[in-house]
Amino acid sequence: MNRVNESNFSPSPVSRRQAIQWVMAAVAASALPTRSQALPRRAAASRPSGPARPYGVDPDLMKTYEAGDLWPLTFNDAQRKTAAVLADVIIPKDALGPAASEVGVPGMIDEWISAPYPEQEADRPIILDGLAWLDAESNKRFHKPFAQLATSEHHAICDDICFTRAAKPELKKAAEFFSKFRSLCAGAYYATPAGWKAIGYEGNVPLTKFDGPPKQVLDRLGVTQTVS
C-alpha cells in the first residue's frame, strides 16, 4: 500500500509533499461530528485510570511536559506496537525522511486519544476498536497479529480499507478508522522538524543575504534605498 490521497481517489503513489495537501483537509475534517456507529467493540474505550488534568486556559508554556504528565496514556504494549507498524505503513522511511514511528507519531496519537476533551474522547473508541480490528483481521487472514506480518501482508489488509468510498460494505467501519488514523498520523508527522523538511518548509530562519526590496517596488513607492 502506498501513501494515498483519498480525496483524489487514486491508488497511485503520493509523495509527502503531495500528502501535505490532504493534511490540511484532515484538520478541517476532524471538526466534523463523529458517527455513532463503530467497529465491533473489541477494545475497552473508556478513559485510562488515574487523574486527568486539561491544560486549562493559562498553560505554563515555559514548562516541558513528559508523556503522561497531564493525563494517563491509553495504549497498552500490543496497541502501541500495532499503531507503530500501521503508522510506518502510512509514512515509511524513504528518501524524504524517517518513518513515522521514528519521530514519535504513535506516542502523539496515544496522547491525542488520552486527552480529556470532547474531540479526543470521540476519537478514542475509533482508534482502539480499529487497532483491535487490525489484529483480528490479521489473525483471520495470516494467523499472526498485525505487528508480526510481512510488508506485503500489511499492504494486503490496508489496501482494502485505505479508501472509504472503495471499501466493501463489511469493511466501511474499518476504512473510517483508517481514515481517522491516517489523518492523526499525518498531522503528527508534519508537525515535526523531519516533517517540515520533507515538504520543504524552512520555518523561522534568518536570511543569509538580503539586498532589500526589489528596485521596481521602490520606484513605484517613490523611495530610495539607503545602504549603510
CORMO-V245809 format. One record per residue. RES is the residue in three letters. SS is DSSP state (@ for helix, = for strand, . for the rest). OMEGA is omega in radians with two decimals (999 if undefined). BURIAL is I if it has 9 or more other C-alpha atoms within 8 Angstrom, else O. Layout:
RES;SS;OMEGA;BURIAL / RES;SS;OMEGA;BURIAL
This chain:
MET;.;3.11;I / ASN;.;3.00;I / ARG;.;-2.94;I / VAL;.;3.05;I / ASN;.;-3.05;I / GLU;@;-3.12;I / SER;@;3.09;O / ASN;@;3.11;O / PHE;.;3.12;O / SER;.;-3.11;O / PRO;.;-3.12;O / SER;.;-3.12;O / PRO;.;3.14;O / VAL;.;3.14;I / SER;.;3.09;O / ARG;@;3.11;I / ARG;@;3.09;I / GLN;@;-3.08;O / ALA;@;-3.12;I / ILE;@;3.12;I / GLN;@;3.13;O / TRP;@;3.03;I / VAL;@;3.14;I / MET;@;3.08;O / ALA;@;3.14;O / ALA;@;3.12;I / VAL;@;3.12;I / ALA;@;-3.11;O / ALA;@;-3.10;O / SER;.;3.13;O / ALA;.;-3.14;O / LEU;.;3.12;O / PRO;.;3.11;O / THR;.;3.12;O / ARG;.;-3.08;O / SER;.;3.13;O / GLN;.;3.13;O / ALA;.;3.02;I / LEU;.;3.03;I / PRO;.;-2.97;O / ARG;.;3.11;O / ARG;.;-3.10;O / ALA;.;3.09;O / ALA;.;-3.07;O / ALA;.;3.13;O / SER;.;-3.14;O / ARG;.;3.05;O / PRO;.;-3.14;O / SER;.;3.12;O / GLY;.;-3.10;O / PRO;.;3.09;O / ALA;=;-3.10;I / ARG;.;3.08;O / PRO;.;3.12;I / TYR;.;-3.10;O / GLY;.;-3.05;O / VAL;.;-3.09;O / ASP;.;-3.11;O / PRO;.;3.09;O / ASP;.;-3.07;O / LEU;.;3.11;O / MET;.;-3.10;O / LYS;.;3.05;O / THR;.;-3.12;O / TYR;.;3.06;O / GLU;.;3.13;O / ALA;.;3.11;O / GLY;.;-3.13;O / ASP;.;-3.04;O / LEU;.;3.09;I / TRP;=;3.13;I / PRO;.;3.09;I / LEU;.;-2.96;I / THR;.;-2.98;I / PHE;.;2.88;O / ASN;.;-3.06;O / ASP;@;-3.11;O / ALA;@;3.13;O / GLN;@;3.14;I / ARG;@;3.12;I / LYS;@;3.14;I / THR;@;3.14;I / ALA;@;-3.13;I / ALA;@;-3.13;I / VAL;@;3.13;I / LEU;@;3.11;O / ALA;@;-3.14;I / ASP;@;3.01;I / VAL;@;-3.11;I / ILE;@;3.10;I / ILE;.;3.14;I / PRO;.;3.04;I / LYS;.;3.09;I / ASP;=;-3.07;O / ALA;.;-3.09;O / LEU;.;-3.13;O / GLY;=;-3.11;I / PRO;.;3.08;I / ALA;.;-3.10;I / ALA;@;-3.09;I / SER;@;-3.11;I / GLU;@;-3.14;O / VAL;@;3.00;I / GLY;.;-3.12;O / VAL;@;3.12;I / PRO;@;3.10;I / GLY;@;3.11;O / MET;@;3.13;I / ILE;@;3.07;I / ASP;@;3.09;I / GLU;@;-3.09;I / TRP;@;-3.05;O / ILE;@;3.13;I / SER;@;-3.05;I / ALA;.;-3.07;I / PRO;.;3.11;I / TYR;.;-3.03;O / PRO;@;-3.10;O / GLU;@;-3.14;O / GLN;@;3.11;I / GLU;@;3.09;I / ALA;@;-3.13;I / ASP;@;-3.05;I / ARG;@;-3.14;I / PRO;@;3.12;I / ILE;@;-3.11;I / ILE;@;-3.09;I / LEU;@;3.13;I / ASP;@;3.10;I / GLY;@;3.09;I / LEU;@;3.09;I / ALA;@;3.11;I / TRP;@;3.13;I / LEU;@;-3.14;I / ASP;@;3.12;I / ALA;@;3.13;I / GLU;@;3.11;I / SER;@;3.10;I / ASN;@;3.12;I / LYS;@;-3.07;O / ARG;@;-2.95;O / PHE;@;3.07;O / HIS;.;3.08;O / LYS;.;3.04;I / PRO;.;-3.03;I / PHE;@;-3.08;I / ALA;@;-3.10;O / GLN;@;-3.10;O / LEU;.;3.00;I / ALA;.;-3.11;O / THR;@;-3.14;O / SER;@;3.12;O / GLU;@;3.01;I / HIS;@;-3.09;I / HIS;@;-3.13;I / ALA;@;3.11;I / ILE;@;-3.05;I / CYS;@;3.10;I / ASP;.;-3.13;I / ASP;.;-3.05;I / ILE;.;-3.04;I / CYS;.;3.04;I / PHE;.;-3.10;I / THR;.;-3.10;I / ARG;.;-3.12;O / ALA;.;-3.08;O / ALA;.;3.06;I / LYS;.;-3.09;O / PRO;@;-3.11;O / GLU;@;-3.14;O / LEU;@;-3.08;I / LYS;@;-3.12;I / LYS;@;3.07;I / ALA;@;3.11;I / ALA;@;3.09;I / GLU;@;3.04;I / PHE;@;-3.10;I / PHE;@;3.12;I / SER;@;3.11;I / LYS;@;-3.13;I / PHE;@;3.14;I / ARG;@;3.12;I / SER;@;3.12;I / LEU;@;-3.14;I / CYS;@;-3.13;I / ALA;@;3.12;I / GLY;@;3.12;I / ALA;@;-3.07;I / TYR;@;-3.06;I / TYR;.;2.97;I / ALA;.;3.14;O / THR;.;3.07;I / PRO;@;3.11;O / ALA;@;3.10;I / GLY;@;3.09;I / TRP;@;-3.11;I / LYS;@;-3.10;I / ALA;@;-3.13;I / ILE;.;3.08;I / GLY;.;3.12;O / TYR;.;-3.07;O / GLU;.;3.12;O / GLY;.;-3.08;O / ASN;.;-3.13;O / VAL;.;-3.13;O / PRO;.;3.07;O / LEU;.;-3.14;O / THR;.;-3.13;O / LYS;.;3.11;O / PHE;.;-3.08;O / ASP;.;3.14;O / GLY;.;-3.12;O / PRO;.;3.11;O / PRO;.;-3.09;O / LYS;@;-3.11;O / GLN;@;3.09;O / VAL;@;3.12;O / LEU;@;3.13;I / ASP;@;-3.13;I / ARG;@;3.14;O / LEU;@;3.13;O / GLY;.;3.14;O / VAL;.;3.14;O / THR;.;3.12;O / GLN;.;3.09;O / THR;.;3.14;O / VAL;.;-3.11;O / SER;.;999;O
